[in-house]
Amino acid sequence: MDNYLRLTLYADGDGTAEVRAAIQCNGFCGNSAAWFGIGQLEEFCEQILTYPLPTEGLVPLQGGFWSRAQRGELDQLLVSIRVYPVGLRGAVGCFVTLRTPLNDGDATKVASVVEVELRTSYQELSAFSAQLKQLTQSQAAEAILRGVVI
């Protein structure tokens, strides 16, 4: 497998789950993890089935450490996945950001970050959606979005 995004899920039993993400794309690779609501993941599964995708792309799936001061905002973005159409030939871009968390005492305020665009297709996105849905229902071990050349 050359280029891919792999997600694994560890459910907590309270409607949330830790999602571990690993990306490998054109020599770049990284991994991170963040907590998501199962409903949020299921909604993302449905959204990525949109055909055609809106020109501006879909709202990204994002997780990390939530702000204590501002409800609904992330203090630290650890995992972000955004899909959007690329060109006129049916290609899909999946922009992935993975970041290591910072501890409150980190003086440098620097995290390790990888950001890549994984090029894929609507067909692969559909297969990924089905796998991710199975993952949220504990019927699969992982969901993989494969990169393709179009």
N, C-alpha and C positions, 0 to 999 in steps of 0.2 A: 504494500500500500504506500504510494508516494505521498500524495497530499490529502489530508483528511482533518476533520474535527471529530473527536471522540468525546462523548458524554457518558458518565456513569452517575448513578443516583443512589443515595443512601437515605431512605425515608426515616423520619423520626417518629412516625405514628400519630403526630398531632396536626397533620395536614401540611407539613413542611418537609423539605428534604435538602440535604447537601448535594449539590451538583458539582462533580469534579470534571473539569474540561481540560483536554489536551489537544493541541494543534501542532500539525507538522505541515509546512508549506514552503516549497522551494528552498530548502535548507534552513529555514527558521523553525524553531519549535519552542514550546513552552507549555506550562500547565498552571492551573490555579483552581480554586474552589470557592463557592458562595452558596448561601442558603436562599431557597425560593419556595413560594407556596406552590403546592401541587396544582391548584387551579390556574395559577399564572403560567405554569409550564404547559398545561393542557390548552390554554388559550393561545399560546405561542404556536403549538402544534397546528391549530386550526388556521391561524393567520398566515403561516408560511405556505399554505395550500392555495392562497390567492393567485389566480391567473387571469390576466397578467399582473405582476406585482406593480404597485404604484411607482411612478417615476422617482419619487423622493424616497422610496423604500418603505419598510414597515417600522413601527416603533420597536426599538431594540429590546431584547431580553437582557436585563441588567440586574446584577446582584453584587453585594458587598457588605460593608458595614454601614448601617443606617445612622443618620444623624440623630443625636439626642435632642438637639435644639430645634430642628425643623423636621416635622413629621413628613414622611414620604420622600425625603431627599437622602442621597448617599453621601456619606463623608469620605468613604473609600470605595471606589469602583474596582471590583476584583475580576468580574466576568461580564463581558458585553458581547452579544451576538446580534448583528444587524444584517438583514438580507434586502437586496435591491436588484433591479434588472440592470444588465450591462449590454449595451449595443442593441442591434436589431436582429441578431441571430438566435435569440433564446437563451443567452448565457445569463447566469445569476451570479452576483457577487455576494459573498458572505464575509463581512468585515468583523474580525474577532479581535478583542482586546482581552488579554490575560495579564494580571498584575499580582505580585506578592503583597500581602498585607503589611502595613506599618504598625509597629507597636507605639503606644502613647509616648514612650520614652525615647524613640528614635530621634537623635539629634540631627541626622542628615536629611531626614524627610525624603529619602530616595527609595523607590521601590524598583524591583526588577519588573520590566514590562516587555511584552511582545505584542505587536499589532500586525496583523496580516490580512490580506484579502485572499480568500480561498475562492477560486472560480469553479463554479459547478453548473448544474442544469436543473430545470424544473423537475425532470424525472428523478434525479438524485435527491432533490429537496422533498419531493413527495415520499420517497422511501425513508428519508430521515424523519419526516413527520410521523410516519407510521411506527417507526422504531422508538421514537421518543414517547409516543402515546403508550406503547407497550411498556416502556421503562417506567412511566408514571404509575402503571398498574401492576408493577412487579412481575411482569411477564417476559422481561428481557434483561440481559446483563449490561447492555450498552447500546447506545445509538451512535451511528457513524454517518457523517456527511462526507462523501467522497468528492474530491476535486476531479474535474474533467476538463478537457480541452475542447472548446467549441469553435 
